[in-house]
Amino acid sequence: MKPVLYIGLCFFTLAATSKDSPKYPVSAIPATLKEGMYAVVREDFSRFQILAINKSRYYVHKAITILNAKGKMFASEAIGYDKMEKVITISAYVYDGEGGLIKKLKNNEIVDRSSYDGLFSDNRVKLLDLSQSNYPYTVEFEYETERQYLYGIPDFQYYLDDEVSIQKKTYEVQFPFNLKPRYKLNLIKEPKREVNGETEKLIWSIEDFKPEKFEPYTSGKQLPNVMLAPAEFEYDGYKGSMQTWDNLGRWLSLINEGRGTLTDQTKLKVKEITRNLPTVESKIKAIYEYLQNRTRYVSIQLGIGGLQTFPASTVEENGYGDCKALSNYTVALLREIDIKGYYTVIQAGPSAAELEKDFPSHQFNHVIVSVPNGKDTLWLECTSQTNPFGYTGDFTGDRWALMVTEGGGKLVRTPKLKTEQNTQIQKATVYLDNVGNAKAKVTTAYSGLQYENNGLSFRVTGQPDDQKKWLQENISVPSFEIGTFSFTNKKDKVPTAIVNVDLTLNRYASVSGKRIFLTPNLLNRFTSIPPKNENRKNPILRKSSYLDIDSITFHIPEEIYPEFVPQPIKISNQYGEYESTVKFDQGKLLYVRKLKMKPGEFPASSYNEMVDFYKSINKADNIKLVFLSKT
């Protein structure tokens, strides 16, 4: 539901070049800016103009030299338009390595389609592709749009890729004195200021910049950027303010006012299904399951920039809606049984940036429902037909959101699962023969955030073919055959998926003469080891938080006996705890492994300690037992 600042296509303005007047030759790029890079930004100029409280313009001119196939993404541009935005100009050219013009993009070479895969959208996009097969080459785009609104202002990102250098990049924001925008600097100096009559201009620029390699386990806040937002604005006739979160919440409430009316039939239905339920929570759950059973999600981008919801009656009639409409509908259903739910905007996604609490602005792309319930708050993801009641997971969990109340906007924090709730509990029985083949019965319970491992939460209620594919993609032994299997879904607030599978493991243990070498860690070996860095600069941010417990019983043939059984291993530090034990008794070998990973922010100086911890886990997970044949 985040409004996108769309750019449309109209006609061409750039002057062509010829072989006699080369443009952007690769030879003009300093060697230092090319080394280790796959693209170089030759120039990138953008300007945002605030013309009035309800009118703005956006202009972009950029040229990027693509050095090899890895930078091919820069050869394409997606340019959108809608009924509230008109296009003034656009041009597109591509040049060879010497700066000679290869082609000027023609109108009939542009693909025009809907911006969204949903059923309804006012937004369309024109796709420009200047891709070439021979490298290097340079693409050049220029466009300007006029918007009949003022709501969002594009941020300025110094850079987002550590393999793209910059010759020159400039961002200007121009405005009348009475509509001065707000901005927040992150690792960037104050802008240059220019005054011309009754307007002012803010200018940020960067030249001859080569980024350092990104460090793993860092916050996005380590990248320099400027966030911008209007103070006062108007969108489709609705005036508002972003000076405070309270004000922004009031505006969101205003544009959705009067859109929660239900039919008498639905009012009777929700009262009927909740009448005999004993608690507020059980009633909320019944409403949520009613929503899941009779609606589905579609993307709808109609109205004012995807910000205003469809009426609840539209969801009733059609049985579908987007995140805004389904959340608004849920709030209306709860209202009928005297339970107050709140329309709540949030930045969704596993890698979503942390909301900047001290900079009220539109930092959201999704809507959920929050329902205060005594000392607790219940959170409803209204777009999913399968999501467990009250579960936020890594899509909307552990982050700030804006609750839209009658009295304005209120920042609220969604729940964070504890380490001990994000578990993977695996039990297996393995029957080994004397030539190294094995058969195994494995039961694994994935809970909390591990319920979402590699898309498991979608597969657990899916078709058998999809479930088998998930097993094939996530079983890590070199050679295996899948026998019978089953997936069970436990839809609690902290959900659990239980996966049972029978495996045939050909050559699981290796044979050399009279010896058999066996790795007792069957399916859960730690492999993610980043390189060491003696000059780490940034603090270490680890969000990973989980507990794995593996218990594997091996049935060993009478014809072989252990020559070497490793001693117990125990490792513990600020990053986590690991222990494993191997016990052999009367033809049975029991392997137990526990790994607890702790989240947190750690000093840069301890980075190599973390790498050593990971290496130690990897080494312990790959330890082998040696058996000898009696014959």
Secondary structure as UniProt FT lines:
FT   TURN            19..20
FT   HELIX           26..28
FT   HELIX           31..34
FT   TURN            35..36
FT   STRAND          39..52
FT   TURN            53..54
FT   STRAND          55..66
FT   HELIX           69..75
FT   STRAND          76..82
FT   TURN            83..84
FT   STRAND          85..96
FT   TURN            97..98
FT   STRAND          101..104
FT   HELIX           107..109
FT   STRAND          111..114
FT   STRAND          120..121
FT   STRAND          124..129
FT   STRAND          137..147
FT   STRAND          149..150
FT   STRAND          156..157
FT   TURN            162..163
FT   STRAND          164..176
FT   HELIX           177..179
FT   STRAND          182..186
FT   STRAND          192..196
FT   TURN            197..198
FT   STRAND          199..209
FT   HELIX           220..222
FT   STRAND          225..229
FT   STRAND          232..235
FT   TURN            236..237
FT   STRAND          238..241
FT   HELIX           245..255
FT   TURN            256..258
FT   HELIX           264..274
FT   TURN            275..276
FT   HELIX           280..294
FT   STRAND          296..297
FT   STRAND          300..301
FT   TURN            305..306
FT   HELIX           312..318
FT   STRAND          320..321
FT   HELIX           323..335
FT   TURN            336..338
FT   STRAND          342..346
FT   TURN            350..351
FT   TURN            357..358
FT   STRAND          366..373
FT   TURN            374..375
FT   STRAND          376..380
FT   TURN            382..383
FT   TURN            389..390
FT   HELIX           393..396
FT   STRAND          400..405
FT   TURN            406..407
FT   STRAND          408..413
FT   HELIX           419..421
FT   STRAND          423..432
FT   TURN            434..435
FT   STRAND          438..447
FT   HELIX           448..455
FT   HELIX           456..459
FT   TURN            460..461
FT   HELIX           464..474
FT   STRAND          481..490
FT   STRAND          496..505
FT   TURN            506..507
FT   STRAND          510..512
FT   TURN            513..514
FT   STRAND          515..518
FT   TURN            534..535
FT   STRAND          540..542
FT   STRAND          546..555
FT   TURN            558..559
FT   STRAND          560..564
FT   STRAND          569..573
FT   TURN            574..575
FT   STRAND          576..585
FT   TURN            586..587
FT   STRAND          588..597
FT   STRAND          600..602
FT   HELIX           604..606
FT   HELIX           607..621
FT   STRAND          625..629
//
